[in-house]
């Protein structure tokens, strides 16, 4: 576990470093309009239903209350009509994509994200799930996960989730301290979260994830410790511990928080370390950058086996090369590249109503991109990578990575990476800075850094 703190001078040195989260490679800022709907349609038609499998992601961009820290693509609505209209268009998009495929493709993972997907009316949610099972070959043991805001879930909706086959729920918590909740405009008493869990477990949804955050206004090491301890009393299978990403140039509502009240890099590091100590002391296994899981959980088992993966939903056991994204701003992935839907809800809905795939931009990926993606995924999942093995898997020469290794010299001198020939390892104490090590192998980032156009969240 991360119990050792890096020296204050070293933390200060990397405090301003901003790097991607690497839920994809190449990362989304490098998508362009040149890879559009026609590319995506061609990529879909080239899939093999007999051999390929896919994961599905559905984005519902609505919430009832604005959380000031939020970095998600969402909007606040007070009536259900906009949600109902959106879900109707979502079903049309599902049909458009299914029609572009050469047959019913096998599906093993379905993930509902947002926003707040459970703002859907129970009948509407069940109707979308029924359509997915009609148009895709959804495995009987498929993981069906949904993100939930406990403040707005109803018992009726929990029952609908159970009927629809949901078997994993991810609950946003962030922090249990009332003062922190006040500072981030998210009022969520423990009793509300506990009630939600009781409803979910009562309908057979037994796999529970909780989200915590550090780096928020009013947070201290003690509030983080208490929140982690409280979270453990709820007996989740997994916890995601995210560092707050302050990106007010992208999310203007974040300016509602007092930037001067945000903890600095050293304080953030200590907060994460405290949470790590609490969770590790309870027997949870650290997963990659920011997740923790019970030793018997599928994520923990996959990490020990070296088969853990990372995609737009974070750490996963999903090894599929195909991700079909539905809803505004969602991203699809095929072996040929990425395709992102219109982020503007109105434009997304208008395009689908016209019978067109609502792709705004994307990226064709090269053989070298695939190899570097493999490398970065292994670093992000295993905190180590064998460059010779990666190169061999892709029929390349590991000498290609020599310039990248040279970029690691500074990190290695600071103890954030260990380079032994073509083997790169991130020490346990530097786990939260693994993104900085991965960035050395990202030529797209290096180009944007050189041009001054890179804008990402803080590494610490």
Secondary structure, 3 states (H helix, E strand, C coil): CCCCCCCHHHHHHHCCCECCCCCCCCCHHHCECCCCHHHHHHHHHCCCCCCCEEEEEEEECEECCCCCCCCCCCEECCCCHHHHHHHHHHHHHHHHHHHHCCCCCEEEEEEEEECCHHHCCHHHHHHHHHHHHHHCEEEEEEEEEEEECCCCCCHHHHHHHHHCCCCEEEEEEECCCHHHHHHHCCCCCHHHHHHHHHHHHHCCCCEEEEEEEECCCCCCHHHHHHHHHHHHHCCCCEEEEEECCCCCCCCHHHHHCCHHHCCCHHHHHHHHHHHHHHHHHCCCEEECCCEEECCCCHHHHHHHHCCCEEECCEEECCCCCEEEEECCCCEEEECCEEEEECCCHHHHHHHHHCCCCCEEEEEECCHHHHHHHHHHHHHHHHCEEEHHHHHHHCCCCHHHHHHHHHHCHHHHHCCCCEEECCEEECCHHHHHHHHHHHHCCCHHHHHHHHHCCCCCCECC
